[in-house]
Amino acid sequence: MTIVPGVAGTGHGLVDVVLLGIVEGVTEFLPVSSTGHLILASRLLGYDPDQWKLFNVVIQLGAILAIVVLYWRTFAAVLGGLARREPGAVRFVRNVVLGFVPAGVIGLALHKQVEALLGHAEVVAVALIAGGIAILVIERLAKRDTVHGVADIPARTALGIGLVQCLAMIPGVSRSGATIMGALTMGVERRTAAEYSFFLAIPTMLGATVLELVKNRAALDAGAVHDIAIGFAVAFVVAVVVVRAFVAVISRYGFAPFAWYRIVAGTAALVWLYAA
């Protein structure tokens, strides 16, 4: 995922729309970069990336809706706790806000520079490899986890994770990968780090989508809305399945499988890009 959006396009084929919806649903919450995969998929299949930028950003809300559905009990408990002014609920919301603020501020300030990177598949490939190596190093060297539960993350740690999330403005880095690895280095245990990344995605992607829709409102004709609706639905269904599996995998095996996948995929992408 990338925090800063781009330009719109309409009238895409159904197969294309469904395929990119699947890619988004599979990769949004894995530490492998959904935007990076969408950029590479567009390049591999010969799509004009400028025509897919609006679509690629907005359908991420389908994956975000999957989190709302899967964790509805958590959100309901937080809302009820806020009504009763429970400290745990207040800390939960505080941590999500603190984690989001750096990306919101820096993303708006640098959106033109980040937008310029979105068409560069080579940047994605290098970022995939570098990110995979970083995950392997962090998994080995991260300090002992002391934080269990999103509400128990200290305010300073939440803000620090939010700053690390800004690395996801480079396509291929991965928003979820940056936040999860940042959390691990700051003493947050694996499952909590993953779930905090899920929750941070909600305000981050809502902000990116609103900005994208406002910027490209003139391009939202019936064809664009139709394509986005299908991609949204596909991404939602796929993400529901993937998030459940992801939590089970990291609880048992950690993040190393995703690191090796990034390294292999990035290397293959580089070979293909320079051989083409």
Residue pairs with C-beta under 8 A, 6 or more apart in sequence:
1 28
1 33
1 34
1 35
1 60
1 168
1 174
1 175
1 176
1 201
1 204
1 205
2 35
2 57
2 114
2 118
2 168
2 169
2 171
2 175
2 208
3 103
3 107
3 114
3 166
3 168
3 169
3 175
3 204
3 207
3 208
4 107
4 110
4 111
4 114
4 115
4 169
4 208
4 211
5 53
5 54
5 57
5 111
5 115
5 208
5 209
5 211
5 212
5 215
6 50
6 53
6 54
6 57
6 115
6 118
6 212
7 50
7 51
7 53
7 54
7 216
7 219
8 51
8 53
8 54
8 55
8 212
8 216
8 219
8 220
8 224
9 48
9 50
9 51
9 52
9 53
9 54
9 55
9 219
9 224
10 219
10 221
10 223
10 224
10 227
11 223
11 224
11 227
12 51
12 52
12 55
12 227
14 230
16 45
16 47
17 55
17 227
17 230
17 231
17 234
18 230
18 231
18 234
19 41
19 45
20 38
20 41
20 42
20 52
20 55
20 56
20 59
20 231
21 59
21 62
21 230
21 231
21 232
21 233
21 234
21 235
21 238
22 234
22 235
22 238
23 34
23 37
23 38
23 41
24 34
24 38
24 56
24 59
24 60
24 62
24 63
24 231
24 234
24 235
24 238
24 239
25 62
25 63
25 66
25 234
25 235
25 236
25 237
25 238
25 239
25 242
26 37
26 238
26 239
26 242
27 33
27 34
27 37
28 34
28 60
28 63
28 64
28 176
28 201
28 235
28 239
29 63
29 67
29 176
29 194
29 197
29 198
29 201
29 239
29 242
29 243
29 246
30 174
30 176
30 242
30 246
30 258
31 131
31 135
31 174
31 176
31 177
31 180
31 181
31 255
31 258
31 259
31 262
32 128
32 174
32 177
32 258
32 261
32 262
32 265
33 124
33 127
33 128
33 131
33 168
33 171
33 172
33 173
33 174
33 175
33 177
33 262
34 60
34 63
34 174
35 56
35 118
35 171
35 172
36 124
36 127
36 128
36 171
36 172
36 173
36 174
38 52
38 56
39 49
39 118
39 119
39 120
39 121
39 124
39 171
39 172
40 121
40 124
40 125
40 269
41 47
42 48
42 49
42 52
43 49
43 121
43 273
44 272
49 118
49 119
50 119
53 118
53 212
54 212
54 213
54 216
54 219
54 224
54 228
55 224
55 227
55 228
55 231
57 208
57 209
57 212
58 209
58 212
58 213
58 228
58 231
58 232
59 228
59 231
59 232
59 234
59 235
60 205
60 208
60 209
60 235
61 205
61 206
61 209
61 232
62 231
62 232
62 233
62 234
62 235
62 236
62 239
63 201
63 205
63 235
63 236
63 238
63 239
64 201
64 202
64 205
64 206
65 232
65 236
66 235
66 236
66 239
66 240
66 243
67 198
67 199
67 201
67 202
67 239
67 243
68 75
68 202
69 240
70 240
70 243
70 244
71 195
71 198
71 199
77 89
78 89
78 92
78 93
79 89
80 89
81 88
81 89
81 90
81 92
82 89
82 90
82 93
88 151
89 151
91 151
91 152
91 153
92 150
92 151
94 155
94 158
95 150
95 151
95 153
95 155
95 158
95 196
96 150
96 158
96 199
96 200
96 202
96 203
97 203
98 155
98 158
98 159
98 162
99 158
99 159
99 161
99 162
99 165
99 179
99 196
99 200
100 162
100 200
100 203
100 204
100 207
101 159
101 162
102 159
102 162
102 163
102 165
102 166
103 162
103 165
103 166
103 168
103 169
103 204
103 207
104 203
104 204
104 207
106 166
106 169
107 114
107 166
107 169
107 207
107 208
108 211
110 169
111 211
114 169
114 170
117 123
117 169
117 170
117 171
118 171
120 171
121 269
121 273
122 270
122 273
123 170
123 171
123 172
124 171
124 172
124 266
124 269
125 172
125 266
125 267
125 269
125 270
125 273
126 172
126 266
126 270
127 170
127 171
127 172
127 173
127 266
128 172
128 262
128 263
128 265
128 266
128 269
129 262
129 263
129 266
129 267
129 270
131 172
131 173
131 174
131 177
131 259
131 262
132 258
132 259
132 260
132 261
132 262
132 263
132 266
133 259
133 263
134 181
135 177
135 181
135 255
135 256
135 258
135 259
135 262
136 256
136 259
136 260
138 181
138 184
138 185
139 184
139 254
139 255
139 256
139 259
142 184
142 185
143 185
143 187
144 187
145 184
145 187
145 188
145 189
145 190
146 187
146 189
147 153
147 154
147 157
147 186
147 187
147 188
147 189
147 192
148 189
148 192
149 192
150 192
150 195
150 196
150 199
152 192
153 161
153 183
153 188
153 192
153 196
157 183
157 186
157 187
157 188
160 182
160 186
161 179
161 182
161 183
161 186
161 188
161 196
161 200
162 200
163 182
164 178
164 179
164 181
164 182
165 175
165 178
165 179
165 182
165 200
165 204
166 178
167 173
167 178
168 174
168 175
168 177
168 178
168 179
172 266
175 197
175 200
175 201
175 204
176 194
176 197
176 198
176 201
177 258
179 193
179 196
179 197
179 200
180 193
180 194
180 197
180 255
181 255
183 192
183 193
183 196
183 197
184 190
184 193
188 196
190 250
190 251
190 254
190 255
191 247
191 250
191 251
194 246
194 247
194 250
195 247
198 243
213 220
249 257
